[in-house]
């Protein structure tokens, strides 16, 4: 009978000819803290939202969507350069392409969180030094940054087109900056909503469908309610109807607080209305972050 | 120094008690945690990782308190869960590098240690392919590698041989033994299979229904007992009578005779009597305790004290 001491010794004939076996080496280098670990998870997740570092198949959807998102901007930029025509509307761009943004967040939020839940990678994460709040923060930041890239790229293409057309810079920069501020806010709001819905189910397909259903439904209801209220001449109500959809919330902040033009039939009444919209956006961010924390406290290892 | 020291550790889920008043010390080396399914092994491991707050009682791991110093514990401990935990869409190399970084290794160190660790667990060319296409045995190796990549002081392995065929099982047990001896990393390995742990562990802790049944060295448990077993080709009862006449204490167990071993002279008496009766001697061996007896011995015979 083999005893514990000799069990597991290299058996003759096995792995012969392996000359680079140096034996086990211990690690006595630095062990980095929570902050660095959280950042590593953030970087991996943000890259993962474009399929970078994943299989080729994971790259297809985000890259097609990013191209689709930029295509109108490229066309507008070319037209601007050729015709030297009027300045493009930066602040309306994300509202006009909201369907693409919705599809992107619906695809990538579940890819980011349901994967860890479904394959139970999450239990390996939580068996490491990071805490649950670190995981939530890294995933949230990664989704927001991925969305920001998704939205800022076409806006910057528009801006580049305007510069190439030698349109007056003084007119272009403020609008561009307004649209960037709007993109930041929209990225934070959409990341929160997308992740909360996606984290409810380990099934990725279900998550995708749920996110897109919720966002499209809100946008549809918002448009309908605002149109009806506007028809009936109830301006204040029509203005606040923008609170229904995340896209119009951000548009309200842009127009009422930052002085951007809006393509919507109504906008929040004055600065006070704009502040209500900003508050709504911030509440969504805080609320979804809190909801994610609660969700992950319940995840068993 | 005890790596794990628990004091009246208890975990209740509602009315169900998973771990009950567990007080024990686990030292260095390869230690087995044996119990049937549902005995509380996984619950114990999760509490030791600082991931599951105990209902009552305390525990220290590597001298850190599980209640307040979970992150410090998890920096120095590796964990291989019982269940699947691997994403299918990345390669073993990418995944283990990622897990190394999440354990706090700098990027280059994570890459180097990943290459080393995957080689030690026996993953070679296939480590660049997506994990989704791996066999169960290869997946178990990746799970083990991610638990080792940050060079922990202690690894907790929950049913590491689950789902493996006999050859894969042998390889995994060999690896576990090597982790404890060559790598110098202490191992706590949970299993419901007694025979496996007997082969690789220096020490075993037996729990049943959340309670400590026994904690002692493998050598103690499997030590030579004071019996010899004799099996002959025929007329077992005649031999038994002859041996009793010769003054030995003989018990018939099926076709075997169990004889109390007084001194080496006992062997001579048995040999002479077998020869005298002209019987074929099939077996004459000193009996060992088997771990499986731990569960079958009557309750009174089991040492319930923590070792």
Interface residues (C-beta under 8 A of the other chain):
Chain A: X2 X4 X5 X7 X8 X9 X21 X22 X23 X24 X25 X26 X27 X29 X30 X31 X32 X33 X34 X36 X37 X40 X41 X44 X53 X54 X55 X57 X58 X115 X116 X119 X120 X121 X123 X124 X125 X126 X127 X128 X129 X130 X131 X301
Chain B: X30 X46 X49 X51 X52 X71 X72 X74 X75 X77 X79 X81 X83 X84 X85 X86 X87 X88 X89 X90 X94 X98 X99 X101 X102 X103 X104 X105 X106 X109 X113 X116 X119 X120 X130 X146 X150 X151 X173 X174 X175 X176 X177 X178 X181 X182 X183 X184 X199 X200 X201 X202 X218
